[in-house]
Amino acid sequence: MRIEQHPILDFQRGEKIVFFFNGQEMEGYANETIAGALHAAGVRELSHSPELRRPRGLFCAIGNCSSCFMVVDGQPNVRVCVEKVRPGVRVESQRGKGDLI
């Protein structure tokens, strides 16, 4: 289920990288986005709508929508569709708007 083509983005895979999603070890590749790595691992629910808490998944993959807000290394509201995977990064699900830091 790894995204191989996109009409706007270019995917040039690098080496395998280990990161963490909700405390679970996951694998991605250098130059791959967090959302792309999660999608390849079968994760379809990335965030929830602020008001009704409905699940949201990968939608635009270019940072224009708000469907992929997650907490990355403690920072809320990060658009993981444009944030690259890096070794040891900790990604957590976010419900609603997230807390301001």
Jmol script that loads the backbone (N, CA, C; Angstrom):
load data "model"
ATOM      1  N   MET A   1       0.815  -1.209   0.000  1.00  0.00           N
ATOM      2  CA  MET A   1       0.000   0.000   0.000  1.00  0.00           C
ATOM      3  C   MET A   1       0.855   1.270   0.000  1.00  0.00           C
ATOM      4  N   ARG A   2       2.110   1.167  -0.349  1.00  0.00           N
ATOM      5  CA  ARG A   2       2.984   2.334  -0.383  1.00  0.00           C
ATOM      6  C   ARG A   2       2.643   3.193  -1.599  1.00  0.00           C
ATOM      7  N   ILE A   3       2.566   4.489  -1.406  1.00  0.00           N
ATOM      8  CA  ILE A   3       2.274   5.412  -2.500  1.00  0.00           C
ATOM      9  C   ILE A   3       3.501   5.470  -3.409  1.00  0.00           C
ATOM     10  N   GLU A   4       3.320   5.144  -4.663  1.00  0.00           N
ATOM     11  CA  GLU A   4       4.428   5.128  -5.615  1.00  0.00           C
ATOM     12  C   GLU A   4       4.393   6.328  -6.553  1.00  0.00           C
ATOM     13  N   GLN A   5       3.192   6.855  -6.832  1.00  0.00           N
ATOM     14  CA  GLN A   5       3.069   7.989  -7.747  1.00  0.00           C
ATOM     15  C   GLN A   5       2.077   8.996  -7.192  1.00  0.00           C
ATOM     16  N   HIS A   6       2.324  10.258  -7.511  1.00  0.00           N
ATOM     17  CA  HIS A   6       1.446  11.354  -7.110  1.00  0.00           C
ATOM     18  C   HIS A   6       1.501  12.380  -8.228  1.00  0.00           C
ATOM     19  N   PRO A   7       0.399  13.050  -8.553  1.00  0.00           N
ATOM     20  CA  PRO A   7       0.405  13.990  -9.677  1.00  0.00           C
ATOM     21  C   PRO A   7       1.298  15.221  -9.459  1.00  0.00           C
ATOM     22  N   ILE A   8       1.647  15.529  -8.203  1.00  0.00           N
ATOM     23  CA  ILE A   8       2.436  16.731  -7.928  1.00  0.00           C
ATOM     24  C   ILE A   8       3.777  16.397  -7.286  1.00  0.00           C
ATOM     25  N   LEU A   9       3.787  15.436  -6.378  1.00  0.00           N
ATOM     26  CA  LEU A   9       4.984  15.122  -5.611  1.00  0.00           C
ATOM     27  C   LEU A   9       5.849  14.074  -6.306  1.00  0.00           C
ATOM     28  N   ASP A  10       7.154  14.176  -6.085  1.00  0.00           N
ATOM     29  CA  ASP A  10       8.100  13.213  -6.623  1.00  0.00           C
ATOM     30  C   ASP A  10       8.610  12.346  -5.478  1.00  0.00           C
ATOM     31  N   PHE A  11       8.556  11.036  -5.635  1.00  0.00           N
ATOM     32  CA  PHE A  11       8.999  10.120  -4.590  1.00  0.00           C
ATOM     33  C   PHE A  11      10.344   9.512  -4.967  1.00  0.00           C
ATOM     34  N   GLN A  12      11.372   9.877  -4.245  1.00  0.00           N
ATOM     35  CA  GLN A  12      12.694   9.275  -4.423  1.00  0.00           C
ATOM     36  C   GLN A  12      13.062   8.643  -3.088  1.00  0.00           C
ATOM     37  N   ARG A  13      12.862   7.337  -2.988  1.00  0.00           N
ATOM     38  CA  ARG A  13      13.064   6.642  -1.732  1.00  0.00           C
ATOM     39  C   ARG A  13      14.521   6.567  -1.337  1.00  0.00           C
ATOM     40  N   GLY A  14      14.754   6.694  -0.049  1.00  0.00           N
ATOM     41  CA  GLY A  14      16.081   6.534   0.519  1.00  0.00           C
ATOM     42  C   GLY A  14      16.110   5.270   1.369  1.00  0.00           C
ATOM     43  N   GLU A  15      16.959   5.302   2.373  1.00  0.00           N
ATOM     44  CA  GLU A  15      17.115   4.128   3.236  1.00  0.00           C
ATOM     45  C   GLU A  15      15.950   3.987   4.219  1.00  0.00           C
ATOM     46  N   LYS A  16      15.807   2.803   4.774  1.00  0.00           N
ATOM     47  CA  LYS A  16      14.741   2.510   5.730  1.00  0.00           C
ATOM     48  C   LYS A  16      14.981   3.281   7.028  1.00  0.00           C
ATOM     49  N   ILE A  17      13.897   3.811   7.603  1.00  0.00           N
ATOM     50  CA  ILE A  17      13.956   4.600   8.835  1.00  0.00           C
ATOM     51  C   ILE A  17      12.927   4.052   9.818  1.00  0.00           C
ATOM     52  N   VAL A  18      13.305   3.966  11.082  1.00  0.00           N
ATOM     53  CA  VAL A  18      12.389   3.542  12.139  1.00  0.00           C
ATOM     54  C   VAL A  18      11.873   4.791  12.854  1.00  0.00           C
ATOM     55  N   PHE A  19      10.544   4.859  13.037  1.00  0.00           N
ATOM     56  CA  PHE A  19       9.923   5.942  13.799  1.00  0.00           C
ATOM     57  C   PHE A  19       8.811   5.333  14.638  1.00  0.00           C
ATOM     58  N   PHE A  20       8.124   6.146  15.433  1.00  0.00           N
ATOM     59  CA  PHE A  20       7.113   5.630  16.353  1.00  0.00           C
ATOM     60  C   PHE A  20       5.773   6.320  16.128  1.00  0.00           C
ATOM     61  N   PHE A  21       4.714   5.513  16.078  1.00  0.00           N
ATOM     62  CA  PHE A  21       3.355   6.023  15.934  1.00  0.00           C
ATOM     63  C   PHE A  21       2.527   5.485  17.091  1.00  0.00           C
ATOM     64  N   ASN A  22       2.048   6.381  17.923  1.00  0.00           N
ATOM     65  CA  ASN A  22       1.284   6.009  19.133  1.00  0.00           C
ATOM     66  C   ASN A  22       2.025   4.941  19.944  1.00  0.00           C
ATOM     67  N   GLY A  23       3.338   5.098  20.049  1.00  0.00           N
ATOM     68  CA  GLY A  23       4.168   4.205  20.839  1.00  0.00           C
ATOM     69  C   GLY A  23       4.602   2.929  20.134  1.00  0.00           C
ATOM     70  N   GLN A  24       4.090   2.696  18.935  1.00  0.00           N
ATOM     71  CA  GLN A  24       4.419   1.476  18.193  1.00  0.00           C
ATOM     72  C   GLN A  24       5.503   1.779  17.155  1.00  0.00           C
ATOM     73  N   GLU A  25       6.484   0.886  17.055  1.00  0.00           N
ATOM     74  CA  GLU A  25       7.559   1.064  16.089  1.00  0.00           C
ATOM     75  C   GLU A  25       7.030   0.858  14.666  1.00  0.00           C
ATOM     76  N   MET A  26       7.402   1.776  13.769  1.00  0.00           N
ATOM     77  CA  MET A  26       6.968   1.713  12.365  1.00  0.00           C
ATOM     78  C   MET A  26       8.189   1.905  11.472  1.00  0.00           C
ATOM     79  N   GLU A  27       8.028   1.576  10.194  1.00  0.00           N
ATOM     80  CA  GLU A  27       9.100   1.772   9.229  1.00  0.00           C
ATOM     81  C   GLU A  27       8.653   2.717   8.124  1.00  0.00           C
ATOM     82  N   GLY A  28       9.562   3.569   7.720  1.00  0.00           N
ATOM     83  CA  GLY A  28       9.352   4.442   6.590  1.00  0.00           C
ATOM     84  C   GLY A  28      10.650   4.503   5.809  1.00  0.00           C
ATOM     85  N   TYR A  29      10.717   5.395   4.842  1.00  0.00           N
ATOM     86  CA  TYR A  29      11.921   5.558   4.036  1.00  0.00           C
ATOM     87  C   TYR A  29      12.320   7.024   4.001  1.00  0.00           C
ATOM     88  N   ALA A  30      13.616   7.265   3.916  1.00  0.00           N
ATOM     89  CA  ALA A  30      14.109   8.638   3.770  1.00  0.00           C
ATOM     90  C   ALA A  30      13.421   9.265   2.558  1.00  0.00           C
ATOM     91  N   ASN A  31      13.082  10.534   2.652  1.00  0.00           N
ATOM     92  CA  ASN A  31      12.380  11.318   1.621  1.00  0.00           C
ATOM     93  C   ASN A  31      10.892  11.002   1.532  1.00  0.00           C
ATOM     94  N   GLU A  32      10.373  10.155   2.415  1.00  0.00           N
ATOM     95  CA  GLU A  32       8.953   9.824   2.441  1.00  0.00           C
ATOM     96  C   GLU A  32       8.285  10.647   3.541  1.00  0.00           C
ATOM     97  N   THR A  33       7.049  11.038   3.339  1.00  0.00           N
ATOM     98  CA  THR A  33       6.333  11.771   4.379  1.00  0.00           C
ATOM     99  C   THR A  33       5.840  10.808   5.452  1.00  0.00           C
ATOM    100  N   ILE A  34       5.552  11.368   6.615  1.00  0.00           N
ATOM    101  CA  ILE A  34       5.008  10.561   7.706  1.00  0.00           C
ATOM    102  C   ILE A  34       3.678   9.944   7.278  1.00  0.00           C
ATOM    103  N   ALA A  35       2.819  10.744   6.646  1.00  0.00           N
ATOM    104  CA  ALA A  35       1.523  10.233   6.199  1.00  0.00           C
ATOM    105  C   ALA A  35       1.696   9.113   5.184  1.00  0.00           C
ATOM    106  N   GLY A  36       2.661   9.225   4.291  1.00  0.00           N
ATOM    107  CA  GLY A  36       2.920   8.177   3.311  1.00  0.00           C
ATOM    108  C   GLY A  36       3.365   6.888   3.969  1.00  0.00           C
ATOM    109  N   ALA A  37       4.227   7.005   4.970  1.00  0.00           N
ATOM    110  CA  ALA A  37       4.702   5.822   5.693  1.00  0.00           C
ATOM    111  C   ALA A  37       3.560   5.175   6.474  1.00  0.00           C
ATOM    112  N   LEU A  38       2.719   5.986   7.110  1.00  0.00           N
ATOM    113  CA  LEU A  38       1.582   5.447   7.856  1.00  0.00           C
ATOM    114  C   LEU A  38       0.584   4.785   6.913  1.00  0.00           C
ATOM    115  N   HIS A  39       0.334   5.399   5.774  1.00  0.00           N
ATOM    116  CA  HIS A  39      -0.581   4.828   4.784  1.00  0.00           C
ATOM    117  C   HIS A  39      -0.071   3.461   4.327  1.00  0.00           C
ATOM    118  N   ALA A  40       1.231   3.368   4.071  1.00  0.00           N
ATOM    119  CA  ALA A  40       1.833   2.101   3.635  1.00  0.00           C
ATOM    120  C   ALA A  40       1.703   1.029   4.715  1.00  0.00           C
ATOM    121  N   ALA A  41       1.663   1.448   5.973  1.00  0.00           N
ATOM    122  CA  ALA A  41       1.537   0.509   7.086  1.00  0.00           C
ATOM    123  C   ALA A  41       0.078   0.163   7.395  1.00  0.00           C
ATOM    124  N   GLY A  42      -0.855   0.717   6.623  1.00  0.00           N
ATOM    125  CA  GLY A  42      -2.265   0.398   6.813  1.00  0.00           C
ATOM    126  C   GLY A  42      -3.020   1.347   7.718  1.00  0.00           C
ATOM    127  N   VAL A  43      -2.381   2.417   8.172  1.00  0.00           N
ATOM    128  CA  VAL A  43      -3.056   3.404   9.031  1.00  0.00           C
ATOM    129  C   VAL A  43      -3.869   4.328   8.135  1.00  0.00           C
ATOM    130  N   ARG A  44      -5.173   4.339   8.301  1.00  0.00           N
ATOM    131  CA  ARG A  44      -6.050   5.169   7.467  1.00  0.00           C
ATOM    132  C   ARG A  44      -6.640   6.354   8.228  1.00  0.00           C
ATOM    133  N   GLU A  45      -6.622   6.295   9.544  1.00  0.00           N
ATOM    134  CA  GLU A  45      -7.193   7.357  10.367  1.00  0.00           C
ATOM    135  C   GLU A  45      -6.056   8.204  10.931  1.00  0.00           C
ATOM    136  N   LEU A  46      -5.935   9.447  10.449  1.00  0.00           N
ATOM    137  CA  LEU A  46      -4.839  10.311  10.877  1.00  0.00           C
ATOM    138  C   LEU A  46      -5.261  11.318  11.942  1.00  0.00           C
ATOM    139  N   SER A  47      -6.459  11.846  11.822  1.00  0.00           N
ATOM    140  CA  SER A  47      -6.931  12.834  12.799  1.00  0.00           C
ATOM    141  C   SER A  47      -8.447  12.774  12.870  1.00  0.00           C
ATOM    142  N   HIS A  48      -9.026  13.730  13.596  1.00  0.00           N
ATOM    143  CA  HIS A  48     -10.474  13.806  13.748  1.00  0.00           C
ATOM    144  C   HIS A  48     -10.914  15.252  13.574  1.00  0.00           C
ATOM    145  N   SER A  49     -12.124  15.449  13.070  1.00  0.00           N
ATOM    146  CA  SER A  49     -12.630  16.802  12.874  1.00  0.00           C
ATOM    147  C   SER A  49     -12.768  17.503  14.228  1.00  0.00           C
ATOM    148  N   PRO A  50     -12.523  18.823  14.252  1.00  0.00           N
ATOM    149  CA  PRO A  50     -12.532  19.560  15.524  1.00  0.00           C
ATOM    150  C   PRO A  50     -13.873  19.536  16.259  1.00  0.00           C
ATOM    151  N   GLU A  51     -14.962  19.637  15.544  1.00  0.00           N
ATOM    152  CA  GLU A  51     -16.264  19.755  16.199  1.00  0.00           C
ATOM    153  C   GLU A  51     -16.909  18.395  16.500  1.00  0.00           C
ATOM    154  N   LEU A  52     -17.064  17.564  15.494  1.00  0.00           N
ATOM    155  CA  LEU A  52     -17.801  16.318  15.653  1.00  0.00           C
ATOM    156  C   LEU A  52     -16.909  15.105  15.879  1.00  0.00           C
ATOM    157  N   ARG A  53     -15.606  15.291  15.836  1.00  0.00           N
ATOM    158  CA  ARG A  53     -14.630  14.222  16.092  1.00  0.00           C
ATOM    159  C   ARG A  53     -14.731  13.068  15.086  1.00  0.00           C
ATOM    160  N   ARG A  54     -15.140  13.390  13.869  1.00  0.00           N
ATOM    161  CA  ARG A  54     -15.199  12.372  12.825  1.00  0.00           C
ATOM    162  C   ARG A  54     -13.787  12.059  12.335  1.00  0.00           C
ATOM    163  N   PRO A  55     -13.502  10.801  12.016  1.00  0.00           N
ATOM    164  CA  PRO A  55     -12.152  10.446  11.567  1.00  0.00           C
ATOM    165  C   PRO A  55     -11.820  11.058  10.208  1.00  0.00           C
ATOM    166  N   ARG A  56     -10.568  11.446  10.066  1.00  0.00           N
ATOM    167  CA  ARG A  56     -10.063  11.986   8.801  1.00  0.00           C
ATOM    168  C   ARG A  56      -8.826  11.202   8.394  1.00  0.00           C
ATOM    169  N   GLY A  57      -8.681  10.997   7.100  1.00  0.00           N
ATOM    170  CA  GLY A  57      -7.532  10.270   6.575  1.00  0.00           C
ATOM    171  C   GLY A  57      -6.759  11.108   5.588  1.00  0.00           C
ATOM    172  N   LEU A  58      -5.815  10.493   4.926  1.00  0.00           N
ATOM    173  CA  LEU A  58      -4.986  11.164   3.928  1.00  0.00           C
ATOM    174  C   LEU A  58      -5.874  11.660   2.796  1.00  0.00           C
ATOM    175  N   PHE A  59      -5.791  12.950   2.469  1.00  0.00           N
ATOM    176  CA  PHE A  59      -6.683  13.520   1.466  1.00  0.00           C
ATOM    177  C   PHE A  59      -5.897  14.176   0.340  1.00  0.00           C
ATOM    178  N   CYS A  60      -5.283  15.310   0.585  1.00  0.00           N
ATOM    179  CA  CYS A  60      -4.627  16.040  -0.514  1.00  0.00           C
ATOM    180  C   CYS A  60      -3.159  15.654  -0.692  1.00  0.00           C
ATOM    181  N   ALA A  61      -2.477  15.314   0.393  1.00  0.00           N
ATOM    182  CA  ALA A  61      -1.060  14.932   0.398  1.00  0.00           C
ATOM    183  C   ALA A  61      -0.122  16.048  -0.055  1.00  0.00           C
ATOM    184  N   ILE A  62      -0.587  17.305  -0.033  1.00  0.00           N
ATOM    185  CA  ILE A  62       0.286  18.436  -0.386  1.00  0.00           C
ATOM    186  C   ILE A  62       0.201  19.586   0.618  1.00  0.00           C
ATOM    187  N   GLY A  63      -0.435  19.363   1.770  1.00  0.00           N
ATOM    188  CA  GLY A  63      -0.465  20.369   2.820  1.00  0.00           C
ATOM    189  C   GLY A  63      -1.530  21.432   2.692  1.00  0.00           C
ATOM    190  N   ASN A  64      -2.519  21.235   1.831  1.00  0.00           N
ATOM    191  CA  ASN A  64      -3.558  22.250   1.637  1.00  0.00           C
ATOM    192  C   ASN A  64      -4.807  22.041   2.483  1.00  0.00           C
ATOM    193  N   CYS A  65      -5.016  20.837   3.006  1.00  0.00           N
ATOM    194  CA  CYS A  65      -6.215  20.591   3.808  1.00  0.00           C
ATOM    195  C   CYS A  65      -5.803  20.402   5.267  1.00  0.00           C
ATOM    196  N   SER A  66      -6.742  20.088   6.099  1.00  0.00           N
ATOM    197  CA  SER A  66      -6.433  19.885   7.522  1.00  0.00           C
ATOM    198  C   SER A  66      -6.729  18.453   7.959  1.00  0.00           C
ATOM    199  N   SER A  67      -6.725  17.525   7.026  1.00  0.00           N
ATOM    200  CA  SER A  67      -7.081  16.139   7.333  1.00  0.00           C
ATOM    201  C   SER A  67      -5.970  15.346   7.994  1.00  0.00           C
ATOM    202  N   CYS A  68      -4.760  15.882   8.014  1.00  0.00           N
ATOM    203  CA  CYS A  68      -3.636  15.080   8.505  1.00  0.00           C
ATOM    204  C   CYS A  68      -2.929  15.705   9.702  1.00  0.00           C
ATOM    205  N   PHE A  69      -3.607  16.556  10.449  1.00  0.00           N
ATOM    206  CA  PHE A  69      -2.984  17.131  11.640  1.00  0.00           C
ATOM    207  C   PHE A  69      -2.687  16.041  12.659  1.00  0.00           C
ATOM    208  N   MET A  70      -1.444  15.988  13.130  1.00  0.00           N
ATOM    209  CA  MET A  70      -1.038  15.043  14.158  1.00  0.00           C
ATOM    210  C   MET A  70      -0.038  15.723  15.084  1.00  0.00           C
ATOM    211  N   VAL A  71       0.263  15.074  16.194  1.00  0.00           N
ATOM    212  CA  VAL A  71       1.268  15.571  17.130  1.00  0.00           C
ATOM    213  C   VAL A  71       2.595  14.912  16.755  1.00  0.00           C
ATOM    214  N   VAL A  72       3.606  15.728  16.448  1.00  0.00           N
ATOM    215  CA  VAL A  72       4.923  15.225  16.045  1.00  0.00           C
ATOM    216  C   VAL A  72       5.957  15.742  17.039  1.00  0.00           C
ATOM    217  N   ASP A  73       6.598  14.828  17.740  1.00  0.00           N
ATOM    218  CA  ASP A  73       7.570  15.178  18.782  1.00  0.00           C
ATOM    219  C   ASP A  73       7.010  16.215  19.753  1.00  0.00           C
ATOM    220  N   GLY A  74       5.745  16.024  20.142  1.00  0.00           N
ATOM    221  CA  GLY A  74       5.099  16.904  21.118  1.00  0.00           C
ATOM    222  C   GLY A  74       4.483  18.162  20.541  1.00  0.00           C
ATOM    223  N   GLN A  75       4.691  18.442  19.275  1.00  0.00           N
ATOM    224  CA  GLN A  75       4.152  19.643  18.620  1.00  0.00           C
ATOM    225  C   GLN A  75       2.815  19.301  17.951  1.00  0.00           C
ATOM    226  N   PRO A  76       1.697  19.915  18.394  1.00  0.00           N
ATOM    227  CA  PRO A  76       0.403  19.606  17.784  1.00  0.00           C
ATOM    228  C   PRO A  76       0.224  20.305  16.435  1.00  0.00           C
ATOM    229  N   ASN A  77      -0.768  19.871  15.688  1.00  0.00           N
ATOM    230  CA  ASN A  77      -1.183  20.493  14.430  1.00  0.00           C
ATOM    231  C   ASN A  77      -0.108  20.487  13.351  1.00  0.00           C
ATOM    232  N   VAL A  78       0.647  19.426  13.275  1.00  0.00           N
ATOM    233  CA  VAL A  78       1.653  19.274  12.221  1.00  0.00           C
ATOM    234  C   VAL A  78       0.995  18.534  11.063  1.00  0.00           C
ATOM    235  N   ARG A  79       1.142  19.079   9.872  1.00  0.00           N
ATOM    236  CA  ARG A  79       0.598  18.423   8.675  1.00  0.00           C
ATOM    237  C   ARG A  79       1.566  17.314   8.254  1.00  0.00           C
ATOM    238  N   VAL A  80       1.222  16.081   8.585  1.00  0.00           N
ATOM    239  CA  VAL A  80       2.133  14.967   8.342  1.00  0.00           C
ATOM    240  C   VAL A  80       2.190  14.564   6.871  1.00  0.00           C
ATOM    241  N   CYS A  81       1.343  15.135   6.038  1.00  0.00           N
ATOM    242  CA  CYS A  81       1.409  14.822   4.610  1.00  0.00           C
ATOM    243  C   CYS A  81       2.588  15.530   3.943  1.00  0.00           C
ATOM    244  N   VAL A  82       3.173  16.508   4.613  1.00  0.00           N
ATOM    245  CA  VAL A  82       4.349  17.196   4.060  1.00  0.00           C
ATOM    246  C   VAL A  82       5.559  17.095   4.985  1.00  0.00           C
ATOM    247  N   GLU A  83       5.358  16.557   6.180  1.00  0.00           N
ATOM    248  CA  GLU A  83       6.456  16.387   7.145  1.00  0.00           C
ATOM    249  C   GLU A  83       7.169  15.070   6.851  1.00  0.00           C
ATOM    250  N   LYS A  84       8.483  15.133   6.660  1.00  0.00           N
ATOM    251  CA  LYS A  84       9.265  13.947   6.309  1.00  0.00           C
ATOM    252  C   LYS A  84       9.523  13.052   7.525  1.00  0.00           C
ATOM    253  N   VAL A  85       9.602  11.768   7.252  1.00  0.00           N
ATOM    254  CA  VAL A  85       9.981  10.791   8.275  1.00  0.00           C
ATOM    255  C   VAL A  85      11.447  11.019   8.615  1.00  0.00           C
ATOM    256  N   ARG A  86      11.761  10.963   9.905  1.00  0.00           N
ATOM    257  CA  ARG A  86      13.158  11.040  10.340  1.00  0.00           C
ATOM    258  C   ARG A  86      13.367  10.021  11.450  1.00  0.00           C
ATOM    259  N   PRO A  87      14.585   9.565  11.628  1.00  0.00           N
ATOM    260  CA  PRO A  87      14.839   8.524  12.621  1.00  0.00           C
ATOM    261  C   PRO A  87      14.365   8.910  14.023  1.00  0.00           C
ATOM    262  N   GLY A  88      13.588   8.017  14.640  1.00  0.00           N
ATOM    263  CA  GLY A  88      13.156   8.205  16.018  1.00  0.00           C
ATOM    264  C   GLY A  88      12.046   9.195  16.248  1.00  0.00           C
ATOM    265  N   VAL A  89      11.503   9.813  15.202  1.00  0.00           N
ATOM    266  CA  VAL A  89      10.436  10.795  15.391  1.00  0.00           C
ATOM    267  C   VAL A  89       9.235  10.103  16.033  1.00  0.00           C
ATOM    268  N   ARG A  90       8.565  10.818  16.938  1.00  0.00           N
ATOM    269  CA  ARG A  90       7.399  10.280  17.646  1.00  0.00           C
ATOM    270  C   ARG A  90       6.144  10.994  17.151  1.00  0.00           C
ATOM    271  N   VAL A  91       5.249  10.214  16.587  1.00  0.00           N
ATOM    272  CA  VAL A  91       4.013  10.728  16.007  1.00  0.00           C
ATOM    273  C   VAL A  91       2.850  10.174  16.807  1.00  0.00           C
ATOM    274  N   GLU A  92       1.899  11.048  17.135  1.00  0.00           N
ATOM    275  CA  GLU A  92       0.730  10.628  17.911  1.00  0.00           C
ATOM    276  C   GLU A  92      -0.545  11.126  17.249  1.00  0.00           C
ATOM    277  N   SER A  93      -1.595  10.343  17.396  1.00  0.00           N
ATOM    278  CA  SER A  93      -2.906  10.766  16.902  1.00  0.00           C
ATOM    279  C   SER A  93      -3.343  12.017  17.651  1.00  0.00           C
ATOM    280  N   GLN A  94      -4.116  12.831  16.981  1.00  0.00           N
ATOM    281  CA  GLN A  94      -4.612  14.065  17.595  1.00  0.00           C
ATOM    282  C   GLN A  94      -6.117  14.111  17.431  1.00  0.00           C
ATOM    283  N   ARG A  95      -6.815  14.387  18.490  1.00  0.00           N
ATOM    284  CA  ARG A  95      -8.269  14.511  18.442  1.00  0.00           C
ATOM    285  C   ARG A  95      -8.629  15.980  18.470  1.00  0.00           C
ATOM    286  N   GLY A  96      -9.364  16.421  17.455  1.00  0.00           N
ATOM    287  CA  GLY A  96      -9.819  17.810  17.408  1.00  0.00           C
ATOM    288  C   GLY A  96      -8.697  18.784  17.103  1.00  0.00           C
ATOM    289  N   LYS A  97      -8.747  19.964  17.745  1.00  0.00           N
ATOM    290  CA  LYS A  97      -7.824  21.055  17.440  1.00  0.00           C
ATOM    291  C   LYS A  97      -6.461  20.899  18.051  1.00  0.00           C
ATOM    292  N   GLY A  98      -6.327  20.102  19.079  1.00  0.00           N
ATOM    293  CA  GLY A  98      -5.036  19.958  19.741  1.00  0.00           C
ATOM    294  C   GLY A  98      -4.798  21.085  20.724  1.00  0.00           C
ATOM    295  N   ASP A  99      -3.930  20.858  21.671  1.00  0.00           N
ATOM    296  CA  ASP A  99      -3.619  21.864  22.677  1.00  0.00           C
ATOM    297  C   ASP A  99      -2.560  22.822  22.151  1.00  0.00           C
ATOM    298  N   LEU A 100      -2.664  24.072  22.515  1.00  0.00           N
ATOM    299  CA  LEU A 100      -1.654  25.055  22.148  1.00  0.00           C
ATOM    300  C   LEU A 100      -0.482  24.938  23.102  1.00  0.00           C
ATOM    301  N   ILE A 101       0.710  25.088  22.565  1.00  0.00           N
ATOM    302  CA  ILE A 101       1.921  24.997  23.403  1.00  0.00           C
ATOM    303  C   ILE A 101       2.421  26.406  23.661  1.00  0.00           C
TER     304      ILE A 101
END
end "model"
wireframe off; spacefill off
backbone 0.3
color backbone group
